[in-house]
Each structure stands twice: as C-alpha cells, then as structure tokens.
Amino acid sequence: MTRVFLDASCWVAAAGSSSGGSEAILKLAHAGYLQIVVTQQVLSEAEHNIKNKLNEDALLRYYQKLGTLELEVIHPTTPAEESQWNALVAPKDCHVLAAAYKANVDVLVSLDKKHIVNEQVKQGFPIQVADTKEFFQRLTREER
C-alpha cells in the first residue's frame, strides 16, 4: 500500500472543497487504497489555517475527515531531524520534510509549490515530492 504524507495545505484544500485532488486522495485512503501519514503538528497547522481562512462548514468537514480516516500519526520530529533540511526549505517547512523522511513514506504531497513542490526540493529530497495532480499522474502510470 502506498504511504502518503499530506502537508497541511492538502488538508486545508480538502476541507474547503469536496471535489479537488486532496479530497480524492482522502477518499482513496478511506477506501483502503492508500495509507495517510501525518504528524500532530501538520494537523494543528491545518486546523489553524482552516479556522483563519475558511468557514465553520469547512472546519466541520475537516473534523469529520479526521474521524473517519485511519491515519498513521508519527511522533513529532526533533530539531536535529528538522535542521538537516534547512538547505532545501525555509525553517518553517523543515518539519514537513523531516516527518516525511522519518516516516519513510512513498510520497510527500503538498500544494505549496513555492516552498515544497519545487525543483530544488524534488532534486534534493530522497522521497518523491508531488502536488495532487502529479501524484495522480504517477499513480495512474503505476497502475498500468
């Protein structure tokens, strides 16, 4: 089973739209085709952003998703684990790379094209990094 680390941006997008790529990933996980891996820090960041940028309905959808998914929540990353990624991303995003690496996931999915899903990270990070569109393109190729 493919293990997917979802960045907070994906959780926010899924809470805000029931028809986007992030929501589709969560539906595949709910159906048992994917294992979603996450940290409490990412979930807290997503909740904070949903509260500040979206409405109460989106927050309710977020909580419902958390209640219906079997997530693999890994232990928090340490400052030492995070610092090894300082050359690739801004300090505020190091926890995302560190967690995906620590969990040894198959792919890190993010919608943050400026800071995470860029060529520098894709070339320098030992785990596949993709936005939702790229994730589904690769998943479709692997199915063939």
ABEGO torsion letter per residue (X at the ends): XBBBBBBAAAAAAAAABAABAAAAAAAAAAAGABBBBBBAAAAAAAAAAAAAABBAAAAAAAAAAAAABBBBBBBBBBAAAAAAAAAABBAAAAAAAAAAAAAGBABBBBABAAAABBAAAAAABABBBBBAAAAAAAAAAAAX
